[in-house]
Amino acid sequence: MSAASVNLGDEVVMEPEVLQQLLESLRSQGYQVIGPTLRQGSLVYAPLSSLADLPRGWGDAQEGGVFRLRKLKAPIFFGYGVGQQSWKQFLYPPRRRTWQARREENGFQIQLPDEDAVKFAFIGVHACDLAAIAVQDKVFLEGPFTDPHYRARREQAFILAVNCGHPCGTGFCVSMGSGPQVTQGFDLALTEILQGTRHFLVAAAGSARGQQLIAQVPHQKALPEQRQAAANLTAQAARQMGRTLETADLKSLLYRNYENPRWDQVAARCLNCGNCTLVCPTCFCHTLEDTTDLTGTQAERWRRWDVCHTVDFTYLHGGGIRNTIRSRYRQWLTHKLATWIDQFGVLGCVGCGRCITWCPVAIDITEEIQAIRESELTTPPAAKE
């Protein structure tokens, strides 16, 4: 199949070993290739040197407060859901210097850092994480003020997505319209199929860069039965979602229930550890830190991730404005599912389920919303205010 005949959206079939050629081709183009790998019993995103670095034959088991790797019988490369990490760490690093100043003879000289335009190639991006990147694009690129550092990395990133056939136990991407099948925002999308002894990849290009990459490796036009096998895999994953979340009237529901007693119940369990925000692929809260050296000749300002669950995050002159766990958890959940819509026109949740899996006390965002809905059936919101 020639390069000219590979149109956007055309589905082709490749052998699994072709993945190695894809990695090498991306590396030869100057990309830093990042993908899923196993380290000390965890699934993390890290540089890939070869196909052997992928977690072949490994999957995961997830529930509230539980994440375990499990050995699969099938020798597949993408048999896992999502781990605690997201791609946010590469596009929006946890810590970054925003400027520095040095004392000169005529005063301080401000120096802005060069935009660190690393060319990343992300391998194995699930649909929910692809949706999360699109949400952060709205935050950092589409408002009146844009983040040049984020833009420099985002515009050069190559995204090799995978259609999810093995949903995590806490995921609800179907409810959020963000998965399990990728639909846009990718350069190349793969669906991994194992039928008896037949193991192959169904691939589709989503950009000119994806077309060029396919053209460099052996491939054939997908047969109807192969395309159907790919469609069946994601359809089965959609039926196996671990959670659901009713999104109808969600913003109004939360706005009506600022004083719902459910906030007290969840606050009694919440540890305020911030795990839910740290693992979230869309959260962008941060703080700024100013430092000086001992001689007083150099000063720096750094931006680092922060979490809205801490008292210090809302500290203003004279004290904090959210001094209770109740108020801080309510702020986090309401921002995710209501005020985010007012700010950016989209929900701040993509249904990946990480906040459920990595909560030490297994607080479940879908259960909290359902409890608030059910409370309105017995006590109208107006009567609770």
Backbone hydrogen bonds, N-H to C=O, Kabsch-Sander energy under -0.5 kcal/mol:
donor,donor_aa,acceptor,acceptor_aa,energy
5,S,2,S,-0.6
6,V,3,A,-1.3
7,N,5,S,-1.2
9,G,205,A,-2.1
10,D,7,N,-2.1
12,V,10,D,-0.5
12,V,203,A,-2.8
13,V,220,Q,-3.4
14,M,201,L,-2.5
18,V,15,E,-1.8
19,L,16,P,-1.9
20,Q,17,E,-1.3
21,Q,17,E,-0.6
22,L,18,V,-2.1
23,L,19,L,-2.5
24,E,20,Q,-2.4
25,S,21,Q,-2.5
26,L,22,L,-2.3
27,R,23,L,-2.4
28,S,24,E,-2.2
29,Q,25,S,-1.0
29,Q,26,L,-0.6
30,G,27,R,-1.6
31,Y,26,L,-2.0
32,Q,119,K,-3.7
33,V,31,Y,-0.8
34,I,32,Q,-0.5
34,I,121,A,-3.0
35,G,46,A,-2.5
37,T,44,V,-2.5
39,R,42,S,-2.5
42,S,39,R,-1.6
44,V,37,T,-2.7
44,V,42,S,-0.7
46,A,35,G,-2.5
46,A,44,V,-0.6
48,L,33,V,-2.3
53,D,50,S,-1.6
54,L,51,L,-1.4
56,R,54,L,-2.4
57,G,76,I,-3.2
58,W,55,P,-1.8
59,G,70,R,-3.0
61,A,68,R,-2.8
63,E,66,V,-1.9
65,G,356,I,-1.7
66,V,63,E,-2.5
68,R,61,A,-2.1
70,R,59,G,-2.1
72,L,57,G,-3.1
76,I,74,A,-1.7
89,Q,86,S,-1.0
90,F,87,W,-1.6
91,L,87,W,-1.2
92,Y,88,K,-3.1
96,R,303,R,-2.6
98,T,301,R,-2.7
99,W,301,R,-1.2
100,Q,111,Q,-2.3
101,A,299,A,-3.1
102,R,109,Q,-2.0
103,R,297,T,-2.9
104,E,102,R,-0.5
104,E,107,G,-3.4
107,G,104,E,-1.4
109,Q,102,R,-3.0
110,I,108,F,-0.6
111,Q,100,Q,-3.5
117,A,115,E,-2.0
118,V,116,D,-2.2
120,F,118,V,-1.0
121,A,32,Q,-2.2
122,F,158,F,-2.9
123,I,34,I,-3.0
123,I,121,A,-0.6
124,G,160,L,-1.8
125,V,160,L,-1.8
126,H,124,G,-0.5
130,L,126,H,-2.2
131,A,127,A,-2.3
132,A,128,C,-1.7
133,I,129,D,-2.1
134,A,130,L,-1.7
135,V,131,A,-1.8
136,Q,132,A,-2.4
137,D,133,I,-1.9
138,K,134,A,-1.3
139,V,135,V,-1.5
140,F,136,Q,-2.9
141,L,137,D,-2.4
142,E,137,D,-0.8
142,E,138,K,-0.7
147,D,140,F,-2.4
151,R,147,D,-2.5
152,A,148,P,-2.3
153,R,149,H,-1.6
154,R,150,Y,-3.0
155,E,151,R,-2.5
156,Q,152,A,-0.5
157,A,153,R,-0.8
157,A,154,R,-0.8
158,F,120,F,-2.8
160,L,122,F,-3.0
160,L,158,F,-0.6
161,A,159,I,-0.8
161,A,188,L,-2.7
162,V,125,V,-2.2
163,N,190,L,-2.8
164,C,180,P,-2.1
171,G,168,C,-1.3
172,F,351,G,-2.7
173,C,351,G,-0.5
176,M,172,F,-1.2
177,G,173,C,-0.6
177,G,174,V,-1.0
178,S,173,C,-2.4
179,G,173,C,-0.7
187,D,159,I,-2.3
188,L,159,I,-1.9
189,A,204,A,-2.7
190,L,161,A,-2.3
191,T,202,V,-2.1
193,I,191,T,-0.5
193,I,200,F,-2.9
195,Q,198,R,-3.2
196,G,194,L,-0.5
198,R,195,Q,-2.4
199,H,197,T,-0.6
200,F,193,I,-2.3
201,L,14,M,-2.9
202,V,191,T,-2.7
203,A,12,V,-3.2
203,A,201,L,-0.6
204,A,189,A,-2.0
205,A,10,D,-0.6
206,G,187,D,-2.4
207,S,187,D,-1.0
211,Q,207,S,-2.1
212,Q,208,A,-2.3
213,L,209,R,-1.8
214,I,210,G,-2.3
215,A,211,Q,-2.1
216,Q,212,Q,-0.6
216,Q,213,L,-1.0
217,V,214,I,-1.7
220,Q,13,V,-1.9
222,A,11,E,-2.2
226,Q,223,L,-0.6
227,R,223,L,-2.4
228,Q,224,P,-2.2
229,A,225,E,-1.7
230,A,226,Q,-1.7
231,A,227,R,-2.1
232,N,228,Q,-2.6
233,L,229,A,-1.7
234,T,230,A,-1.6
235,A,231,A,-1.9
236,Q,232,N,-2.4
237,A,233,L,-1.9
238,A,234,T,-2.1
239,R,235,A,-1.4
240,Q,236,Q,-0.8
240,Q,237,A,-0.8
241,M,238,A,-0.8
242,G,168,C,-0.9
243,R,171,G,-2.1
247,T,245,L,-0.6
250,L,247,T,-1.8
253,L,249,D,-2.3
254,L,250,L,-2.0
255,Y,251,K,-2.3
256,R,252,S,-2.1
257,N,253,L,-0.5
257,N,254,L,-0.9
258,Y,255,Y,-0.6
260,N,257,N,-1.4
263,W,260,N,-1.7
264,D,261,P,-0.9
265,Q,261,P,-1.3
266,V,262,R,-2.4
267,A,263,W,-1.9
268,A,264,D,-1.4
269,R,265,Q,-0.5
269,R,266,V,-0.9
270,C,266,V,-2.3
277,T,274,G,-0.5
278,L,274,G,-2.2
279,V,275,N,-2.3
280,C,276,C,-0.6
287,T,304,R,-2.5
289,E,302,W,-2.7
291,T,300,E,-2.6
293,D,298,Q,-2.0
296,G,293,D,-1.1
299,A,101,A,-2.5
300,E,291,T,-2.6
301,R,99,W,-2.3
302,W,289,E,-2.8
303,R,96,R,-3.4
304,R,287,T,-2.1
305,W,94,P,-2.2
306,D,285,C,-2.0
310,T,307,V,-1.2
314,T,310,T,-0.6
314,T,311,V,-1.0
315,Y,312,D,-1.5
316,L,319,G,-3.0
319,G,316,L,-2.9
321,I,314,T,-0.8
328,R,324,T,-1.8
329,Y,325,I,-2.9
330,R,326,R,-2.2
331,Q,327,S,-1.9
332,W,328,R,-2.1
333,L,329,Y,-2.6
334,T,330,R,-2.6
335,H,331,Q,-2.3
336,K,332,W,-2.2
337,L,333,L,-2.1
338,A,334,T,-1.5
339,T,334,T,-1.7
340,W,335,H,-1.7
341,I,338,A,-1.2
342,D,338,A,-1.0
343,Q,339,T,-2.0
344,F,340,W,-3.2
345,G,340,W,-0.6
345,G,341,I,-1.9
346,V,340,W,-0.6
348,G,336,K,-3.1
356,I,353,G,-0.8
357,T,353,G,-2.3
358,W,354,R,-2.8
359,C,356,I,-0.9
362,A,359,C,-1.7
365,I,363,I,-0.6
368,E,364,D,-2.1
369,I,365,I,-1.9
370,Q,366,T,-1.9
371,A,367,E,-2.4
372,I,368,E,-1.9
373,R,369,I,-2.3
374,E,370,Q,-2.7
375,S,371,A,-1.8
376,E,372,I,-1.0
376,E,373,R,-0.8
377,L,373,R,-0.5
377,L,374,E,-1.0
378,T,374,E,-0.6
378,T,375,S,-0.8
379,T,375,S,-2.5
383,A,380,P,-1.2
384,K,380,P,-0.6
384,K,381,P,-1.2
385,E,381,P,-0.7
385,E,382,A,-0.6
